[in-house]
């Protein structure tokens, strides 16, 4: 039984949700997003709420109901407020800067790492040790932030590397502690 799928999604002021055949179109102050519905679910928009109903009562239908509801809720949040991930870079000589449509990172390699910023995302570098990824699609924001973090994840000994803001690194004792 999908507990998430049963919950209606409230539509805030300034956001417009329309159903065009098998496509859900969400438009707001930040932009416009579309989603093609899966064959196991149906969507109805009424009274300032979006409800997702399943057409098949099997395992796949229940799973797709929750998935569709979560994706539509993310679309509504994205076009209304947008999504943001902040990355913190720590380490001597580790830094980031924005050069045009590229993000240039120095992460202790023998070379600088240049990453092209995907369309639909904004990247800000408020300080040399912080990178802020913003956008209306939660999946794209999270994926690009994960790519940046994967270049040099923080090590458990010195905590040098790239972490999400607020992420706790489980520290390990070095060689001195053994013995």
C-alpha positions in Angstrom: 0.0 0.0 0.0 1.5 3.3 -1.1 1.3 5.8 1.7 3.1 8.5 -0.2 1.0 8.0 -3.4 -2.3 8.5 -1.6 -1.4 12.0 -0.3 -2.6 14.8 -2.4 -0.1 17.5 -3.5 -1.1 21.0 -2.7 -0.6 23.6 -5.5 0.8 26.9 -4.1 0.0 30.4 -5.3 1.7 31.3 -8.6 2.0 27.7 -9.7 -0.3 26.3 -12.5 -0.7 22.5 -13.1 -2.5 21.3 -16.2 -3.2 17.9 -17.6 -2.8 17.6 -21.4 -3.6 14.0 -22.3 -1.0 11.8 -20.7 1.3 14.8 -19.9 1.4 16.8 -16.7 2.5 20.4 -17.3 3.6 22.5 -14.3 4.4 26.2 -14.8 5.5 28.7 -12.2 7.7 31.7 -11.6 10.9 29.7 -12.0 10.0 28.0 -15.2 8.0 25.2 -16.8 8.3 21.4 -16.5 6.6 18.5 -18.2 6.2 14.8 -17.2 4.7 12.0 -19.3 2.5 9.8 -17.1 3.1 6.0 -16.8 0.4 3.7 -18.0 -0.3 2.4 -14.4 -1.5 5.8 -13.0 -4.0 8.5 -13.6 -3.8 12.1 -12.4 -6.6 14.5 -11.5 -6.2 18.2 -10.7 -9.0 19.8 -8.6 -9.6 22.1 -5.7 -5.9 23.3 -5.7 -4.6 19.8 -5.3 -3.1 17.1 -7.5 -4.2 13.5 -6.8 -2.5 10.4 -8.2 -4.6 7.3 -8.6 -3.4 3.9 -9.6 -5.1 1.9 -12.4 -3.7 -1.5 -11.4 -3.6 -2.8 -7.8 -0.4 -4.8 -8.1 3.1 -4.2 -6.9 4.1 -2.2 -10.0 1.0 -0.1 -9.8 1.5 0.8 -6.2 5.1 1.6 -6.8 4.4 3.8 -9.8 1.7 5.7 -7.9 4.2 6.7 -5.2 6.9 7.5 -7.8 4.5 9.7 -9.9 3.3 11.6 -6.8 6.8 12.3 -5.7 7.9 13.5 -9.1 4.9 15.8 -9.4 5.5 17.2 -5.9 9.2 17.9 -6.9 8.1 19.6 -10.1 5.7 21.9 -8.2 8.4 22.7 -5.6 11.0 23.3 -8.4 8.9 25.7 -10.4 7.8 27.5 -7.2 11.0 27.8 -5.1 13.6 25.8 -6.9 16.2 23.4 -5.5 19.7 24.1 -4.2 22.7 22.0 -3.1 25.7 23.6 -1.4 29.1 21.9 -1.6 32.0 22.7 0.8 35.6 22.2 -0.4 38.2 21.7 2.3 41.9 21.2 2.0 45.0 23.2 1.4 45.0 24.6 -2.1 41.6 23.2 -2.9 39.3 25.8 -4.5 36.7 26.4 -7.1 36.0 29.2 -9.5 33.5 29.8 -12.3 34.9 30.6 -15.7 32.1 31.4 -18.2 29.9 28.3 -18.5 32.5 26.1 -16.8 33.2 25.3 -13.2 37.0 25.1 -12.6 38.1 23.0 -9.6 41.5 22.6 -8.1 41.3 19.4 -5.9 44.9 18.4 -5.4 45.4 16.8 -8.8 48.3 17.8 -11.1 45.7 19.6 -13.3 42.6 21.7 -12.9 39.3 19.9 -13.5 36.9 21.8 -15.7 33.2 20.8 -15.7 30.7 22.2 -18.2 27.6 23.5 -16.4 24.5 21.6 -17.7 21.7 23.6 -19.3 19.0 24.6 -16.8 21.3 24.8 -13.9 23.0 27.8 -12.3 26.2 27.5 -10.4 27.5 30.1 -8.0 30.8 30.3 -6.3 30.3 32.7 -3.4 33.7 31.8 -1.9 36.7 29.7 -3.1 35.6 26.9 -0.8 31.9 26.9 -1.6 29.9 25.9 -4.7 26.1 26.4 -4.9 24.2 24.4 -7.5 20.6 25.7 -8.2 17.9 24.7 -10.6 14.2 23.7 -11.0 14.8 20.0 -11.5 15.7 18.2 -8.3 17.3 15.2 -10.3 19.6 17.5 -12.3 20.7 19.5 -9.3 21.5 16.4 -7.3 23.2 14.6 -10.1 25.5 17.6 -10.9 26.3 18.1 -7.2 27.1 14.3 -6.9 29.4 14.5 -9.9 31.4 17.4 -8.3 31.6 15.5 -5.0 32.7 12.3 -6.7 35.8 14.0 -8.0 37.4 14.1 -4.5 35.1 12.8 -1.7 36.3 13.7 1.7 38.7 11.2 3.2 38.1 9.9 6.7 41.6 10.7 8.0 42.1 14.4 7.3 38.6 15.3 6.0 40.0 16.9 2.9 37.8 16.9 -0.2 34.3 17.9 -1.3 31.3 17.4 1.0 27.7 18.5 1.1 27.0 21.3 3.5 26.0 19.8 6.8 27.4 16.3 5.9 29.2 14.6 8.8 32.4 12.8 8.0 33.1 9.8 10.1 36.7 10.4 11.2 39.2 7.6 11.7 42.3 7.6 13.8 45.6 7.4 12.0 48.6 5.2 12.6 49.5 6.9 15.9 46.3 5.6 17.5 47.2 1.9 16.8 49.7 0.3 19.1 
